[in-house]
Amino acid sequence: MTHFVVIGAGQAGASLVAQLRKQGFEGEITLIGSEPVVPYQRPPLSKAYLLGEMELERLYLRPESFYADSNITLKLGRQVQAIDPAEKTVTLADEVLHYDQLALTTGSSPRRLPAAIGGDLNGVYVLRDLADVDAMAPVVKDGARTLIVGGGYIGLEAAAVCAKRGVSVTLVEMADRILQRVAAPETSDYFRSLHTGHGVDIREGIGLERLEGEGGAVSRAVLSDGSTVEVDFVIVGVGITPACELAEAAGLALENGIKVDEQGRTSDPAIWAAGDCASFPYRGSHIRLESVPNAIDQAEVAARNMLGAGETYVAKPWFWSDQYDVKLQIAGLNTGYDNVVSRAGQDGTMSFWYYTGDQLVAVDAMNDPRAYMVAKRLIEAGRTADKTVVADPEADLKPLLRA
């Protein structure tokens, strides 16, 4: 019987195996995951789940029974040791699996602080998986003190949750401003004001020199300006790296991730990749998209192509972030933008529209789903939006879709 093996039981892996069955594949499917739990949603981990507003079972993408009912073999809490493309085998600690086609949905790994500066002290956390959040949850309580290292979306979301729980929060960002790598100054200003209004101490242009501790547990942070912060725990949000170790050892081509073609196929014709780990063609270059929508869409296209569909993956980048009572929705990629138009909506809503010349390329919309949807549809259609209309808070945006 034909055997498809999928390594990585996150959003992409779960989407891929479900799509294989949806498309009528009747062969054997094995999904291998390093965590001992069925595939689950990651975004709520650092928000609703950490706040105690979501039960574990609600995190599951599908109930465990789905996999048994769909005749999908789950191998959870298992580490893959090696892939042999020549023999078409996957080696685990206690068995060797033969595959006809293999998909890598290995995701990404959080960057951690070096041990040399105290990164291995107890009380230093990253926010990536269920075990990370379960370990951290008991210390996120009223009256505690934390330092958050990194002013990207992960760090800011963690700051929001901690502040809501009554934790005293200091956030340091080594760059000149928070969100510098991913957003315009206008968006940075918006979220700086939001967080400082909730009592978060944001320090920009300041890095972490080292962490110090007593009895093996972190208790103090020394910053690059010589100041110190007394802490009970530290959250590290300094980005992620694609999990490519297995692919690299197997000799697959890499390019800021596992390099795939427009259909999701790697340099080995029997191996595919999707999700955070995959670098795919996009407008003349190769990119990775670290988002749930990309993981789902790319994995489903890869699944259909494993069955011979020959379908091209056309990315439609969109992202979101929840902080306090603000929902940020992002459409498009702002790479190469040279001007931004601000639109103040009703009831405190706001959106920032990114342009390259006169071409709309992206939008950041805060509590403004209407602006987001209009901009998203225009961007996906390769169209633009008249700047004077966008800038006028009284102007109706819907006619832009008919222009």
Salt bridges, closest charged atoms under 4 A:
GLU28 OE2 - HIS3 NE2 3.97
GLU35 OE2 - ARG42 NH2 2.97
ASP94 OD1 - ARG78 NH2 2.51
GLU95 OE2 - LYS75 NZ 2.88
GLU95 OE2 - ARG78 NH2 2.97
GLU157 OE1 - LYS47 NZ 3.11
ASP189 OD1 - ARG192 NH1 2.81
ASP201 OD2 - ARG203 NH2 2.95
GLU204 OE1 - ARG192 NE 2.92
GLU212 OE2 - ARG210 NE 2.91
GLU212 OE1 - ARG220 NH1 2.89
GLU230 OE2 - ARG220 NE 3.16
ASP232 OD2 - ARG145 NE 3.15
GLU255 OE1 - LYS259 NZ 3.31
ASP261 OD2 - ARG265 NH1 3.22
ASP276 OD2 - ARG128 NH2 2.98
GLU290 OE2 - ARG288 NH2 2.96
GLU311 OE1 - ARG304 NE 2.81
ASP322 OD1 - LYS327 NZ 2.83
ASP358 OD1 - LYS387 NZ 3.29
GLU380 OE2 - LYS376 NZ 2.71
